[in-house]
């Protein structure tokens, strides 16, 4: 028995070592593009096209970041993207939460029809809505403004938010709401003090999905915005490519600045997203 235990333990150690090696290789594979981008942002064109595109720079050109942020106005574009994305996330989370609560937790005749109509929005491609949106925004006189991006971004994000919130709210016991009513809570207190903490993982998931779709969006930003002072980061990076010559180092610096918020947001919210996946697996 002792020999069998040792052999099994030794076999288990070998498996763990092999698993750790595979995980380390996977981690390095995922991190290498980010490391390469940072190194790329610290080089000039001569070094990039001179055969040292993947190695360490011979001279760390930190002024590339200064050129990108100030001269190329990446700082302005970054601020615009932060404002548009923040408002979009807040509006999407609030409207999705209240709509899902009204549809799932309240009893009224057209609740299922309303839910199905909202979920139909998941099947509408953004490209198909480009021309109608342009005409509507033009008639509303809000083209070339922040609202020309915030409104479409929010409308396209709400169906996914309702879909995720509704799945979570179906699993909340109604006894919690009944107990809160007995204690004197009104409907708003029940929603924000009882229900909202229970669907926090779903809220984090919706926030990340909305952030990614808004932060990386290019088609609407190019079509609906003309003023340089209102352009978002995706359009700003695109404008850094010159017609005859391009300084690729500052473009790399701009891409690093663009990528940092995504890494930070996922780092802080990844735990909640993992909880939402676990809850969904248990419910399934």
N, C-alpha and C positions, 0 to 999 in steps of 0.2 A: 504493500500500500504506500509505503514511504517513497519507493522508487517511482511509482506511478504518479504520485503527487508532484515530485520534483520534475519529472519529464513534462507533465501537463503545465506546470508553472513555467518551465523553460520555454515550452512551445508558445505559451501566452506572451512571454516577454518578446520573443522573436516577432510575433504578430504585431505587437504594440510598436516595436521599433520600425517595422516596415510601414505601418500606418502613419507614424510620425514623419517618416521620410517622405511619404506621398503627400502629406498635408503641408510640409515645408516647401516641397516643390510647387504645389499648387499656390501657396501663399506668395512665393517669389514670382511665379508667373503672373499673378494678379498685380503685384506691386511694381514689376519692372516697367510697364508703360508709364506709371506716374514718376518713377525715378528718371526714366529717359526724358520725360517732358521737362522736368526740373533742370536737368543737365542741358537739354536743348535750349532752354530759355536763357542760359548764361553764356551762349556762344554767339559769334558773329557769322556772317554769310561765308567768309573765307574758310572758317573752320568747319562749318556745316557741310559745305560742298567740297571741302578739301580731303575728305576721307575719314574725318574724325566725328562722324555724326552720332556714334554710339558710345564713344569713350568720354573720359573726363575732359572738361575744357582746359586748355593750356592757360587761359586767363579767365577768371570769373567776372563776367561783365554784368555787375549788378545794376549798372545804369540802364540796362534794357528794361527793367521794371519801371524806372523813372520815366523813360521815354514812352512806355506803354500807358502808364497811368496819367501822365500830364500832357505830353505832346499828342499822343493818339487818343486822348480823352477816354481811355478805358475806365478811369475812375468815375466819370460822369455816367457812362453807359452802365457800369456796375451799380451805381446808386439807383438809376432808373429801374433796372431789373429787380433790385431788392425791394423797391417800393411797390412795383406792380405785382411781384410774386407774393409779398406779404399780404397785401390787400386781397389778392385772389384766394390765398389759403384761408384767411380769416372768413371771407364771405362764403367760400365753399363749405367749410366746416360748420359754420353757423346755419346756413340754409339747409344743408344736408341733414344735420342733426334735428332741427325743428321739423323738417318735412317727414323724415323717417319716424319721428315720435308721433306725429299726427296720423300718419298712415298705419303704423303697426300697433300702437298702443291705444288709439281712440277708435270707437265704433261708429262708423257712418257708411252710407250706402255705396258710395263710389270710391272707397279706399283702395280696393284691389285694382279698379280701372285706372285710378291715378298712379298707382305704383307701376303698373304695366306701361303706361304712357311715359313715365319718367325713365324706365329702364330701356325703352326704345331708343333713347338718346345714345345708348352705348353702341348702337349699330349705325349711327350717322357719321360718316367720315368727315374730317375737317375740310378736306379739299372740296367736297361737294357743297359745303356751306360758305365757301369763300366769297363768291359773287353775291348771293343774297345778303350776307352780312355786310359787305361793302356798301350795297345800296341802302340798307337800313341805317347803318351808321352815318352815311352821308346825309340822309333825310333828317336824322336826329341832330345833325351838326356837331357830332363828337368825333369825327375823323381827326387824325393827327393830335390825339390827346391820350392821356393815360387810360381813360375810360374805354377807348377804342380797343384796348387790349384786355383790360380787367373784365369787362362784361363778357366777351366771347370765351375767355379762359374759364371764367366761373361757370358759365352755362354748360360748357363741355365737361367740366369736372363734377358737376352735381350728380349726374346719373350714377357714376361710379361710387360717389360718396353715399348716395341713398342705398345702393346695392349692398355696400359693406355694412352700413349702420343698421339696415333692416334685418340682416342676418344675425347681428348681435342682439338686437332688441327683442327678437322672437324668443330668445332664451332667458330673458329676465323674468323672474316670477312676479306675477301681478300682486302677490301678497305684500311685496315691498311698497308698492304705490298705495295700496289700501291702508297699510299701517301709517304711511306718511300722511294720508288724508285724515285719518283719525287723530293724528297729532296736530292737525291744523295747518298743514302745508298746502299752499295753492299749487296750481299746475306748473308754474315757473320754478318754484322751489323743488318740486318733484323732479322736473327735467334736469335742472342744473346741479342740484345737490344730491340726488339719489341716482338718477340714470346716468348722467355724464361720467361720474367716476367709474362706473361699471363698464363703460364702453371706451375708456381711455386708450386701450390698445388699438381699437378701430380708428379712433381719432388720429393717433400717430401714423397709422398706415395711410389714411386719406391725406394727411398733411404731406407725407413723403411723395405719394403719387402725384398730388397736385403741384408740389414744388417741381418735380422733374418735368412734368408736362409744360409748365409755365416757363421755367427757367431756360429750358433748351428749345423753346418754340421759335421758329424762324419765319414761317410763311406769313402768319398774321402780322408779325412785327415789321416785315418788309413792306407789306401791302398797305397797312393802315397808318403807318407812321412815316412822315416825311421830314420833320424837323430834326436836325442833328442833336439838339438838346434833349429830345425825348426818346432817342433810340435806345434799345436794350443792348445787353452785352453780346448777344449772338450776332446782331446786325453790326455792332461796333467792331467786333473781331473781323467780320467779313470785309468791312471797309478799309481795314489795314493792309489788304492786299493791293499793291499798286498796279497800275496799268503796264508800266515798263520795267519797274524794279520793285523788289519787296525786301524789307528787312525782316528776316524770319526770326531772329532772336527776340525782338519785342513782341512779335505775334505769339511766340512760345510763352513769354512772360504773361501776356494777356490770358492765354489759355490756363496757365497755372492759377491766376487770380480767379478765373471763372470756375475752376474745379474745386477750389478750397471750400466754398460753402456747402457743396454737395457732400464732401467728406465729413465736414463738421456736423451737418444735420443728421446724416445717417449714423454717425457715431453716437450722438445723444439720443436718437429715437430708435435705434436698432433693437434695443431690449423690448420696447413696447410692440414693435413689429413682430418679433419672435413670439411674444405672448399671444398676439392675434392669430398667428399661424397655428399655435398649439390649441387655442380655443376652437378654431375652425376645424381642426383635425378631430378633436374630441366630439364636437357636435356632429361631424360627418359620420 
